[in-house]
Amino acid sequence: MSVKPVRLMGAHEIRIRLGGVSRQRAYQITSRSDFPTPIADLAQGKVWLIEDVETWMKAHRRDASEDDI
């Protein structure tokens, strides 16, 4: 039986994935009520499942290079 690894993404990775947005903009985005709920809130910050973030981005981003969501 194979176990599927859990893939996580923190705020820094989200900033990169969103095209290098500022920390403030990443916080605004991740604080939205429609953004996925973090899987954990660690001492180093919140972490999300990559699949949840990618799904959200596909639904809310018109173009990967745009900064306005």
mmJSON file of the N, C-alpha and C atoms, coordinates in Angstrom:
{"data_MODEL":{"atom_site":{
"group_PDB":["ATOM","ATOM","ATOM","ATOM","ATOM","ATOM","ATOM","ATOM","ATOM","ATOM","ATOM","ATOM","ATOM","ATOM","ATOM","ATOM","ATOM","ATOM","ATOM","ATOM","ATOM","ATOM","ATOM","ATOM","ATOM","ATOM","ATOM","ATOM","ATOM","ATOM","ATOM","ATOM","ATOM","ATOM","ATOM","ATOM","ATOM","ATOM","ATOM","ATOM","ATOM","ATOM","ATOM","ATOM","ATOM","ATOM","ATOM","ATOM","ATOM","ATOM","ATOM","ATOM","ATOM","ATOM","ATOM","ATOM","ATOM","ATOM","ATOM","ATOM","ATOM","ATOM","ATOM","ATOM","ATOM","ATOM","ATOM","ATOM","ATOM","ATOM","ATOM","ATOM","ATOM","ATOM","ATOM","ATOM","ATOM","ATOM","ATOM","ATOM","ATOM","ATOM","ATOM","ATOM","ATOM","ATOM","ATOM","ATOM","ATOM","ATOM","ATOM","ATOM","ATOM","ATOM","ATOM","ATOM","ATOM","ATOM","ATOM","ATOM","ATOM","ATOM","ATOM","ATOM","ATOM","ATOM","ATOM","ATOM","ATOM","ATOM","ATOM","ATOM","ATOM","ATOM","ATOM","ATOM","ATOM","ATOM","ATOM","ATOM","ATOM","ATOM","ATOM","ATOM","ATOM","ATOM","ATOM","ATOM","ATOM","ATOM","ATOM","ATOM","ATOM","ATOM","ATOM","ATOM","ATOM","ATOM","ATOM","ATOM","ATOM","ATOM","ATOM","ATOM","ATOM","ATOM","ATOM","ATOM","ATOM","ATOM","ATOM","ATOM","ATOM","ATOM","ATOM","ATOM","ATOM","ATOM","ATOM","ATOM","ATOM","ATOM","ATOM","ATOM","ATOM","ATOM","ATOM","ATOM","ATOM","ATOM","ATOM","ATOM","ATOM","ATOM","ATOM","ATOM","ATOM","ATOM","ATOM","ATOM","ATOM","ATOM","ATOM","ATOM","ATOM","ATOM","ATOM","ATOM","ATOM","ATOM","ATOM","ATOM","ATOM","ATOM","ATOM","ATOM","ATOM","ATOM","ATOM","ATOM","ATOM","ATOM","ATOM","ATOM","ATOM","ATOM","ATOM"],
"id":[1,2,3,4,5,6,7,8,9,10,11,12,13,14,15,16,17,18,19,20,21,22,23,24,25,26,27,28,29,30,31,32,33,34,35,36,37,38,39,40,41,42,43,44,45,46,47,48,49,50,51,52,53,54,55,56,57,58,59,60,61,62,63,64,65,66,67,68,69,70,71,72,73,74,75,76,77,78,79,80,81,82,83,84,85,86,87,88,89,90,91,92,93,94,95,96,97,98,99,100,101,102,103,104,105,106,107,108,109,110,111,112,113,114,115,116,117,118,119,120,121,122,123,124,125,126,127,128,129,130,131,132,133,134,135,136,137,138,139,140,141,142,143,144,145,146,147,148,149,150,151,152,153,154,155,156,157,158,159,160,161,162,163,164,165,166,167,168,169,170,171,172,173,174,175,176,177,178,179,180,181,182,183,184,185,186,187,188,189,190,191,192,193,194,195,196,197,198,199,200,201,202,203,204,205,206,207],
"type_symbol":["N","C","C","N","C","C","N","C","C","N","C","C","N","C","C","N","C","C","N","C","C","N","C","C","N","C","C","N","C","C","N","C","C","N","C","C","N","C","C","N","C","C","N","C","C","N","C","C","N","C","C","N","C","C","N","C","C","N","C","C","N","C","C","N","C","C","N","C","C","N","C","C","N","C","C","N","C","C","N","C","C","N","C","C","N","C","C","N","C","C","N","C","C","N","C","C","N","C","C","N","C","C","N","C","C","N","C","C","N","C","C","N","C","C","N","C","C","N","C","C","N","C","C","N","C","C","N","C","C","N","C","C","N","C","C","N","C","C","N","C","C","N","C","C","N","C","C","N","C","C","N","C","C","N","C","C","N","C","C","N","C","C","N","C","C","N","C","C","N","C","C","N","C","C","N","C","C","N","C","C","N","C","C","N","C","C","N","C","C","N","C","C","N","C","C","N","C","C","N","C","C","N","C","C","N","C","C"],
"label_atom_id":["N","CA","C","N","CA","C","N","CA","C","N","CA","C","N","CA","C","N","CA","C","N","CA","C","N","CA","C","N","CA","C","N","CA","C","N","CA","C","N","CA","C","N","CA","C","N","CA","C","N","CA","C","N","CA","C","N","CA","C","N","CA","C","N","CA","C","N","CA","C","N","CA","C","N","CA","C","N","CA","C","N","CA","C","N","CA","C","N","CA","C","N","CA","C","N","CA","C","N","CA","C","N","CA","C","N","CA","C","N","CA","C","N","CA","C","N","CA","C","N","CA","C","N","CA","C","N","CA","C","N","CA","C","N","CA","C","N","CA","C","N","CA","C","N","CA","C","N","CA","C","N","CA","C","N","CA","C","N","CA","C","N","CA","C","N","CA","C","N","CA","C","N","CA","C","N","CA","C","N","CA","C","N","CA","C","N","CA","C","N","CA","C","N","CA","C","N","CA","C","N","CA","C","N","CA","C","N","CA","C","N","CA","C","N","CA","C","N","CA","C","N","CA","C","N","CA","C","N","CA","C","N","CA","C","N","CA","C","N","CA","C"],
"label_alt_id":[null,null,null,null,null,null,null,null,null,null,null,null,null,null,null,null,null,null,null,null,null,null,null,null,null,null,null,null,null,null,null,null,null,null,null,null,null,null,null,null,null,null,null,null,null,null,null,null,null,null,null,null,null,null,null,null,null,null,null,null,null,null,null,null,null,null,null,null,null,null,null,null,null,null,null,null,null,null,null,null,null,null,null,null,null,null,null,null,null,null,null,null,null,null,null,null,null,null,null,null,null,null,null,null,null,null,null,null,null,null,null,null,null,null,null,null,null,null,null,null,null,null,null,null,null,null,null,null,null,null,null,null,null,null,null,null,null,null,null,null,null,null,null,null,null,null,null,null,null,null,null,null,null,null,null,null,null,null,null,null,null,null,null,null,null,null,null,null,null,null,null,null,null,null,null,null,null,null,null,null,null,null,null,null,null,null,null,null,null,null,null,null,null,null,null,null,null,null,null,null,null,null,null,null,null,null,null],
"label_comp_id":["MET","MET","MET","SER","SER","SER","VAL","VAL","VAL","LYS","LYS","LYS","PRO","PRO","PRO","VAL","VAL","VAL","ARG","ARG","ARG","LEU","LEU","LEU","MET","MET","MET","GLY","GLY","GLY","ALA","ALA","ALA","HIS","HIS","HIS","GLU","GLU","GLU","ILE","ILE","ILE","ARG","ARG","ARG","ILE","ILE","ILE","ARG","ARG","ARG","LEU","LEU","LEU","GLY","GLY","GLY","GLY","GLY","GLY","VAL","VAL","VAL","SER","SER","SER","ARG","ARG","ARG","GLN","GLN","GLN","ARG","ARG","ARG","ALA","ALA","ALA","TYR","TYR","TYR","GLN","GLN","GLN","ILE","ILE","ILE","THR","THR","THR","SER","SER","SER","ARG","ARG","ARG","SER","SER","SER","ASP","ASP","ASP","PHE","PHE","PHE","PRO","PRO","PRO","THR","THR","THR","PRO","PRO","PRO","ILE","ILE","ILE","ALA","ALA","ALA","ASP","ASP","ASP","LEU","LEU","LEU","ALA","ALA","ALA","GLN","GLN","GLN","GLY","GLY","GLY","LYS","LYS","LYS","VAL","VAL","VAL","TRP","TRP","TRP","LEU","LEU","LEU","ILE","ILE","ILE","GLU","GLU","GLU","ASP","ASP","ASP","VAL","VAL","VAL","GLU","GLU","GLU","THR","THR","THR","TRP","TRP","TRP","MET","MET","MET","LYS","LYS","LYS","ALA","ALA","ALA","HIS","HIS","HIS","ARG","ARG","ARG","ARG","ARG","ARG","ASP","ASP","ASP","ALA","ALA","ALA","SER","SER","SER","GLU","GLU","GLU","ASP","ASP","ASP","ASP","ASP","ASP","ILE","ILE","ILE"],
"label_asym_id":["A","A","A","A","A","A","A","A","A","A","A","A","A","A","A","A","A","A","A","A","A","A","A","A","A","A","A","A","A","A","A","A","A","A","A","A","A","A","A","A","A","A","A","A","A","A","A","A","A","A","A","A","A","A","A","A","A","A","A","A","A","A","A","A","A","A","A","A","A","A","A","A","A","A","A","A","A","A","A","A","A","A","A","A","A","A","A","A","A","A","A","A","A","A","A","A","A","A","A","A","A","A","A","A","A","A","A","A","A","A","A","A","A","A","A","A","A","A","A","A","A","A","A","A","A","A","A","A","A","A","A","A","A","A","A","A","A","A","A","A","A","A","A","A","A","A","A","A","A","A","A","A","A","A","A","A","A","A","A","A","A","A","A","A","A","A","A","A","A","A","A","A","A","A","A","A","A","A","A","A","A","A","A","A","A","A","A","A","A","A","A","A","A","A","A","A","A","A","A","A","A","A","A","A","A","A","A"],
"label_entity_id":["1","1","1","1","1","1","1","1","1","1","1","1","1","1","1","1","1","1","1","1","1","1","1","1","1","1","1","1","1","1","1","1","1","1","1","1","1","1","1","1","1","1","1","1","1","1","1","1","1","1","1","1","1","1","1","1","1","1","1","1","1","1","1","1","1","1","1","1","1","1","1","1","1","1","1","1","1","1","1","1","1","1","1","1","1","1","1","1","1","1","1","1","1","1","1","1","1","1","1","1","1","1","1","1","1","1","1","1","1","1","1","1","1","1","1","1","1","1","1","1","1","1","1","1","1","1","1","1","1","1","1","1","1","1","1","1","1","1","1","1","1","1","1","1","1","1","1","1","1","1","1","1","1","1","1","1","1","1","1","1","1","1","1","1","1","1","1","1","1","1","1","1","1","1","1","1","1","1","1","1","1","1","1","1","1","1","1","1","1","1","1","1","1","1","1","1","1","1","1","1","1","1","1","1","1","1","1"],
"label_seq_id":[1,1,1,2,2,2,3,3,3,4,4,4,5,5,5,6,6,6,7,7,7,8,8,8,9,9,9,10,10,10,11,11,11,12,12,12,13,13,13,14,14,14,15,15,15,16,16,16,17,17,17,18,18,18,19,19,19,20,20,20,21,21,21,22,22,22,23,23,23,24,24,24,25,25,25,26,26,26,27,27,27,28,28,28,29,29,29,30,30,30,31,31,31,32,32,32,33,33,33,34,34,34,35,35,35,36,36,36,37,37,37,38,38,38,39,39,39,40,40,40,41,41,41,42,42,42,43,43,43,44,44,44,45,45,45,46,46,46,47,47,47,48,48,48,49,49,49,50,50,50,51,51,51,52,52,52,53,53,53,54,54,54,55,55,55,56,56,56,57,57,57,58,58,58,59,59,59,60,60,60,61,61,61,62,62,62,63,63,63,64,64,64,65,65,65,66,66,66,67,67,67,68,68,68,69,69,69],
"pdbx_PDB_ins_code":[null,null,null,null,null,null,null,null,null,null,null,null,null,null,null,null,null,null,null,null,null,null,null,null,null,null,null,null,null,null,null,null,null,null,null,null,null,null,null,null,null,null,null,null,null,null,null,null,null,null,null,null,null,null,null,null,null,null,null,null,null,null,null,null,null,null,null,null,null,null,null,null,null,null,null,null,null,null,null,null,null,null,null,null,null,null,null,null,null,null,null,null,null,null,null,null,null,null,null,null,null,null,null,null,null,null,null,null,null,null,null,null,null,null,null,null,null,null,null,null,null,null,null,null,null,null,null,null,null,null,null,null,null,null,null,null,null,null,null,null,null,null,null,null,null,null,null,null,null,null,null,null,null,null,null,null,null,null,null,null,null,null,null,null,null,null,null,null,null,null,null,null,null,null,null,null,null,null,null,null,null,null,null,null,null,null,null,null,null,null,null,null,null,null,null,null,null,null,null,null,null,null,null,null,null,null,null],
"Cartn_x":[0.846,0.0,0.888,0.681,1.48,0.733,1.501,0.946,1.251,0.23,0.419,1.022,2.149,2.765,1.894,1.933,1.214,2.106,1.593,2.353,1.813,2.704,2.306,2.936,2.312,2.788,2.602,3.669,3.596,3.381,3.331,3.086,4.146,5.398,6.456,6.239,5.903,5.653,4.418,3.421,2.23,2.608,3.442,3.894,4.58,5.452,6.164,5.181,4.293,3.321,2.392,2.139,1.281,2.066,3.279,4.06,4.923,5.26,6.136,5.418,4.168,3.436,4.093,3.784,4.346,3.794,4.46,3.967,2.578,2.391,1.091,0.0,0.283,-0.71,-0.984,0.038,-0.167,-1.037,-0.814,-1.642,-3.093,-3.295,-4.655,-5.349,-4.63,-5.214,-5.516,-4.552,-4.755,-5.755,-6.096,-7.095,-8.514,-8.644,-9.978,-10.825,-12.116,-13.013,-13.109,-12.833,-12.924,-11.59,-10.512,-9.223,-9.251,-8.571,-8.594,-8.145,-8.699,-8.325,-6.963,-6.061,-4.761,-4.935,-4.061,-4.108,-3.501,-2.589,-1.965,-1.458,-1.351,-0.773,0.423,1.607,2.84,3.524,4.568,5.335,5.886,6.221,6.751,5.669,4.427,3.318,2.347,1.353,0.317,0.83,0.279,0.583,-0.718,-0.723,-1.891,-1.529,-2.529,-2.325,-2.128,-1.096,-0.825,-2.036,-2.686,-3.833,-4.944,-5.185,-6.226,-5.886,-4.627,-4.195,-4.249,-3.765,-3.778,-5.208,-6.106,-7.511,-8.105,-7.805,-8.299,-7.753,-6.468,-5.858,-6.482,-6.753,-7.37,-8.743,-9.467,-10.815,-10.813,-9.758,-9.764,-8.778,-7.876,-6.869,-7.196,-7.263,-7.542,-6.274,-5.122,-3.856,-2.782,-1.864,-0.836,0.05,0.079,0.93,0.209,-1.084,-1.837,-1.684,-1.64,-1.534,-2.89,-3.884,-5.186,-6.057,-6.502,-7.32,-8.694],
"Cartn_y":[-1.183,0.0,1.241,2.121,3.349,4.499,5.336,6.487,7.73,8.517,9.748,10.811,11.404,12.419,13.682,14.312,15.567,16.686,17.477,18.582,19.887,20.642,21.868,23.092,24.241,25.506,26.56,27.319,28.421,29.742,30.821,32.143,32.534,32.19,32.546,31.856,30.593,29.863,30.412,30.823,31.424,32.733,33.539,34.795,34.528,33.536,33.193,32.71,31.822,31.245,32.312,33.373,34.464,35.509,35.193,36.083,37.073,36.764,37.643,38.818,38.615,39.697,40.033,41.208,41.639,40.794,40.868,40.168,40.66,41.973,42.553,42.019,41.961,41.46,39.98,39.208,37.782,37.621,38.461,38.4,38.743,39.773,40.146,38.987,38.341,37.234,36.046,35.661,34.475,34.722,35.989,36.324,36.384,36.286,36.327,35.162,35.401,34.348,33.175,33.415,32.329,31.62,32.07,31.394,30.137,29.085,27.839,28.043,27.258,27.279,26.603,27.221,26.576,25.232,24.301,22.984,23.03,24.017,24.185,25.618,26.049,27.355,27.091,27.077,26.736,27.993,27.824,28.963,29.797,29.149,29.857,30.418,30.144,30.674,29.593,30.014,29.097,28.299,27.1,26.263,25.733,25.621,25.165,23.953,23.165,22.075,22.689,22.257,22.79,22.609,21.47,21.2,22.219,22.602,23.592,24.955,25.368,26.672,26.684,25.63,25.567,25.592,24.88,24.882,26.276,26.961,28.322,29.249,29.12,29.986,29.775,28.545,28.266,28.909,28.953,29.528,31.052,31.652,33.098,33.91,33.285,34.034,33.925,35.077,35.095,34.76,35.185,35.007,34.908,33.987,33.76,34.99,35.92,37.092,38.278,38.178,39.289,39.321,40.527,40.678,40.896,41.307,41.58,40.352,39.941,38.734,39.139],
"Cartn_z":[0.0,0.0,0.0,-0.971,-1.032,-0.353,0.291,0.987,0.165,-0.105,-0.868,0.054,-0.335,0.519,0.606,1.758,1.961,1.445,0.525,-0.051,0.521,1.159,1.838,1.193,1.451,0.922,2.011,2.26,3.212,2.493,3.252,2.684,1.657,1.919,0.973,-0.377,-0.348,-1.587,-2.307,-1.549,-2.152,-2.842,-2.191,-2.798,-4.131,-4.158,-5.394,-6.45,-6.052,-6.992,-7.568,-6.802,-7.265,-8.052,-8.403,-9.25,-8.493,-7.251,-6.488,-5.848,-5.444,-4.782,-3.448,-2.914,-1.637,-0.49,0.649,1.845,2.217,2.125,2.47,1.543,0.245,-0.717,-0.475,-0.191,0.104,1.347,2.363,3.568,3.239,2.41,2.013,1.31,0.415,-0.349,0.552,1.394,2.237,3.359,3.608,4.632,4.074,2.772,2.154,2.657,2.761,3.257,2.29,1.006,0.032,-0.216,0.461,0.326,1.192,0.767,1.555,3.007,3.872,5.284,5.449,6.215,6.422,7.118,6.798,7.429,8.829,9.046,10.366,10.506,11.754,12.07,12.97,12.364,13.06,13.594,14.36,14.867,13.709,12.603,11.442,10.541,10.833,10.044,9.615,8.877,8.406,7.211,7.063,5.907,5.318,3.999,3.267,2.444,2.097,1.149,-0.236,-0.94,-2.272,-3.185,-3.107,-3.969,-3.745,-2.494,-2.182,-2.762,-2.61,-3.123,-4.647,-5.283,-6.744,-7.284,-6.631,-7.052,-6.928,-5.819,-5.617,-6.7,-6.994,-7.995,-9.371,-9.732,-11.031,-11.128,-10.022,-10.019,-9.962,-9.406,-9.158,-9.973,-10.64,-11.419,-12.897,-13.547,-14.984,-15.765,-15.241,-15.938,-14.867,-14.988,-13.969,-13.741,-14.679,-14.527,-13.896,-13.66,-13.076,-11.578,-11.01,-9.567,-8.91,-9.647,-9.02,-9.067,-7.899,-7.774,-7.307],
"occupancy":[1.0,1.0,1.0,1.0,1.0,1.0,1.0,1.0,1.0,1.0,1.0,1.0,1.0,1.0,1.0,1.0,1.0,1.0,1.0,1.0,1.0,1.0,1.0,1.0,1.0,1.0,1.0,1.0,1.0,1.0,1.0,1.0,1.0,1.0,1.0,1.0,1.0,1.0,1.0,1.0,1.0,1.0,1.0,1.0,1.0,1.0,1.0,1.0,1.0,1.0,1.0,1.0,1.0,1.0,1.0,1.0,1.0,1.0,1.0,1.0,1.0,1.0,1.0,1.0,1.0,1.0,1.0,1.0,1.0,1.0,1.0,1.0,1.0,1.0,1.0,1.0,1.0,1.0,1.0,1.0,1.0,1.0,1.0,1.0,1.0,1.0,1.0,1.0,1.0,1.0,1.0,1.0,1.0,1.0,1.0,1.0,1.0,1.0,1.0,1.0,1.0,1.0,1.0,1.0,1.0,1.0,1.0,1.0,1.0,1.0,1.0,1.0,1.0,1.0,1.0,1.0,1.0,1.0,1.0,1.0,1.0,1.0,1.0,1.0,1.0,1.0,1.0,1.0,1.0,1.0,1.0,1.0,1.0,1.0,1.0,1.0,1.0,1.0,1.0,1.0,1.0,1.0,1.0,1.0,1.0,1.0,1.0,1.0,1.0,1.0,1.0,1.0,1.0,1.0,1.0,1.0,1.0,1.0,1.0,1.0,1.0,1.0,1.0,1.0,1.0,1.0,1.0,1.0,1.0,1.0,1.0,1.0,1.0,1.0,1.0,1.0,1.0,1.0,1.0,1.0,1.0,1.0,1.0,1.0,1.0,1.0,1.0,1.0,1.0,1.0,1.0,1.0,1.0,1.0,1.0,1.0,1.0,1.0,1.0,1.0,1.0,1.0,1.0,1.0,1.0,1.0,1.0],
"B_iso_or_equiv":[0.0,0.0,0.0,0.0,0.0,0.0,0.0,0.0,0.0,0.0,0.0,0.0,0.0,0.0,0.0,0.0,0.0,0.0,0.0,0.0,0.0,0.0,0.0,0.0,0.0,0.0,0.0,0.0,0.0,0.0,0.0,0.0,0.0,0.0,0.0,0.0,0.0,0.0,0.0,0.0,0.0,0.0,0.0,0.0,0.0,0.0,0.0,0.0,0.0,0.0,0.0,0.0,0.0,0.0,0.0,0.0,0.0,0.0,0.0,0.0,0.0,0.0,0.0,0.0,0.0,0.0,0.0,0.0,0.0,0.0,0.0,0.0,0.0,0.0,0.0,0.0,0.0,0.0,0.0,0.0,0.0,0.0,0.0,0.0,0.0,0.0,0.0,0.0,0.0,0.0,0.0,0.0,0.0,0.0,0.0,0.0,0.0,0.0,0.0,0.0,0.0,0.0,0.0,0.0,0.0,0.0,0.0,0.0,0.0,0.0,0.0,0.0,0.0,0.0,0.0,0.0,0.0,0.0,0.0,0.0,0.0,0.0,0.0,0.0,0.0,0.0,0.0,0.0,0.0,0.0,0.0,0.0,0.0,0.0,0.0,0.0,0.0,0.0,0.0,0.0,0.0,0.0,0.0,0.0,0.0,0.0,0.0,0.0,0.0,0.0,0.0,0.0,0.0,0.0,0.0,0.0,0.0,0.0,0.0,0.0,0.0,0.0,0.0,0.0,0.0,0.0,0.0,0.0,0.0,0.0,0.0,0.0,0.0,0.0,0.0,0.0,0.0,0.0,0.0,0.0,0.0,0.0,0.0,0.0,0.0,0.0,0.0,0.0,0.0,0.0,0.0,0.0,0.0,0.0,0.0,0.0,0.0,0.0,0.0,0.0,0.0,0.0,0.0,0.0,0.0,0.0,0.0],
"pdbx_formal_charge":[null,null,null,null,null,null,null,null,null,null,null,null,null,null,null,null,null,null,null,null,null,null,null,null,null,null,null,null,null,null,null,null,null,null,null,null,null,null,null,null,null,null,null,null,null,null,null,null,null,null,null,null,null,null,null,null,null,null,null,null,null,null,null,null,null,null,null,null,null,null,null,null,null,null,null,null,null,null,null,null,null,null,null,null,null,null,null,null,null,null,null,null,null,null,null,null,null,null,null,null,null,null,null,null,null,null,null,null,null,null,null,null,null,null,null,null,null,null,null,null,null,null,null,null,null,null,null,null,null,null,null,null,null,null,null,null,null,null,null,null,null,null,null,null,null,null,null,null,null,null,null,null,null,null,null,null,null,null,null,null,null,null,null,null,null,null,null,null,null,null,null,null,null,null,null,null,null,null,null,null,null,null,null,null,null,null,null,null,null,null,null,null,null,null,null,null,null,null,null,null,null,null,null,null,null,null,null],
"auth_seq_id":[1,1,1,2,2,2,3,3,3,4,4,4,5,5,5,6,6,6,7,7,7,8,8,8,9,9,9,10,10,10,11,11,11,12,12,12,13,13,13,14,14,14,15,15,15,16,16,16,17,17,17,18,18,18,19,19,19,20,20,20,21,21,21,22,22,22,23,23,23,24,24,24,25,25,25,26,26,26,27,27,27,28,28,28,29,29,29,30,30,30,31,31,31,32,32,32,33,33,33,34,34,34,35,35,35,36,36,36,37,37,37,38,38,38,39,39,39,40,40,40,41,41,41,42,42,42,43,43,43,44,44,44,45,45,45,46,46,46,47,47,47,48,48,48,49,49,49,50,50,50,51,51,51,52,52,52,53,53,53,54,54,54,55,55,55,56,56,56,57,57,57,58,58,58,59,59,59,60,60,60,61,61,61,62,62,62,63,63,63,64,64,64,65,65,65,66,66,66,67,67,67,68,68,68,69,69,69],
"auth_comp_id":["MET","MET","MET","SER","SER","SER","VAL","VAL","VAL","LYS","LYS","LYS","PRO","PRO","PRO","VAL","VAL","VAL","ARG","ARG","ARG","LEU","LEU","LEU","MET","MET","MET","GLY","GLY","GLY","ALA","ALA","ALA","HIS","HIS","HIS","GLU","GLU","GLU","ILE","ILE","ILE","ARG","ARG","ARG","ILE","ILE","ILE","ARG","ARG","ARG","LEU","LEU","LEU","GLY","GLY","GLY","GLY","GLY","GLY","VAL","VAL","VAL","SER","SER","SER","ARG","ARG","ARG","GLN","GLN","GLN","ARG","ARG","ARG","ALA","ALA","ALA","TYR","TYR","TYR","GLN","GLN","GLN","ILE","ILE","ILE","THR","THR","THR","SER","SER","SER","ARG","ARG","ARG","SER","SER","SER","ASP","ASP","ASP","PHE","PHE","PHE","PRO","PRO","PRO","THR","THR","THR","PRO","PRO","PRO","ILE","ILE","ILE","ALA","ALA","ALA","ASP","ASP","ASP","LEU","LEU","LEU","ALA","ALA","ALA","GLN","GLN","GLN","GLY","GLY","GLY","LYS","LYS","LYS","VAL","VAL","VAL","TRP","TRP","TRP","LEU","LEU","LEU","ILE","ILE","ILE","GLU","GLU","GLU","ASP","ASP","ASP","VAL","VAL","VAL","GLU","GLU","GLU","THR","THR","THR","TRP","TRP","TRP","MET","MET","MET","LYS","LYS","LYS","ALA","ALA","ALA","HIS","HIS","HIS","ARG","ARG","ARG","ARG","ARG","ARG","ASP","ASP","ASP","ALA","ALA","ALA","SER","SER","SER","GLU","GLU","GLU","ASP","ASP","ASP","ASP","ASP","ASP","ILE","ILE","ILE"],
"auth_asym_id":["A","A","A","A","A","A","A","A","A","A","A","A","A","A","A","A","A","A","A","A","A","A","A","A","A","A","A","A","A","A","A","A","A","A","A","A","A","A","A","A","A","A","A","A","A","A","A","A","A","A","A","A","A","A","A","A","A","A","A","A","A","A","A","A","A","A","A","A","A","A","A","A","A","A","A","A","A","A","A","A","A","A","A","A","A","A","A","A","A","A","A","A","A","A","A","A","A","A","A","A","A","A","A","A","A","A","A","A","A","A","A","A","A","A","A","A","A","A","A","A","A","A","A","A","A","A","A","A","A","A","A","A","A","A","A","A","A","A","A","A","A","A","A","A","A","A","A","A","A","A","A","A","A","A","A","A","A","A","A","A","A","A","A","A","A","A","A","A","A","A","A","A","A","A","A","A","A","A","A","A","A","A","A","A","A","A","A","A","A","A","A","A","A","A","A","A","A","A","A","A","A","A","A","A","A","A","A"],
"auth_atom_id":["N","CA","C","N","CA","C","N","CA","C","N","CA","C","N","CA","C","N","CA","C","N","CA","C","N","CA","C","N","CA","C","N","CA","C","N","CA","C","N","CA","C","N","CA","C","N","CA","C","N","CA","C","N","CA","C","N","CA","C","N","CA","C","N","CA","C","N","CA","C","N","CA","C","N","CA","C","N","CA","C","N","CA","C","N","CA","C","N","CA","C","N","CA","C","N","CA","C","N","CA","C","N","CA","C","N","CA","C","N","CA","C","N","CA","C","N","CA","C","N","CA","C","N","CA","C","N","CA","C","N","CA","C","N","CA","C","N","CA","C","N","CA","C","N","CA","C","N","CA","C","N","CA","C","N","CA","C","N","CA","C","N","CA","C","N","CA","C","N","CA","C","N","CA","C","N","CA","C","N","CA","C","N","CA","C","N","CA","C","N","CA","C","N","CA","C","N","CA","C","N","CA","C","N","CA","C","N","CA","C","N","CA","C","N","CA","C","N","CA","C","N","CA","C","N","CA","C","N","CA","C","N","CA","C","N","CA","C","N","CA","C"],
"pdbx_PDB_model_num":[1,1,1,1,1,1,1,1,1,1,1,1,1,1,1,1,1,1,1,1,1,1,1,1,1,1,1,1,1,1,1,1,1,1,1,1,1,1,1,1,1,1,1,1,1,1,1,1,1,1,1,1,1,1,1,1,1,1,1,1,1,1,1,1,1,1,1,1,1,1,1,1,1,1,1,1,1,1,1,1,1,1,1,1,1,1,1,1,1,1,1,1,1,1,1,1,1,1,1,1,1,1,1,1,1,1,1,1,1,1,1,1,1,1,1,1,1,1,1,1,1,1,1,1,1,1,1,1,1,1,1,1,1,1,1,1,1,1,1,1,1,1,1,1,1,1,1,1,1,1,1,1,1,1,1,1,1,1,1,1,1,1,1,1,1,1,1,1,1,1,1,1,1,1,1,1,1,1,1,1,1,1,1,1,1,1,1,1,1,1,1,1,1,1,1,1,1,1,1,1,1,1,1,1,1,1,1]
}}}
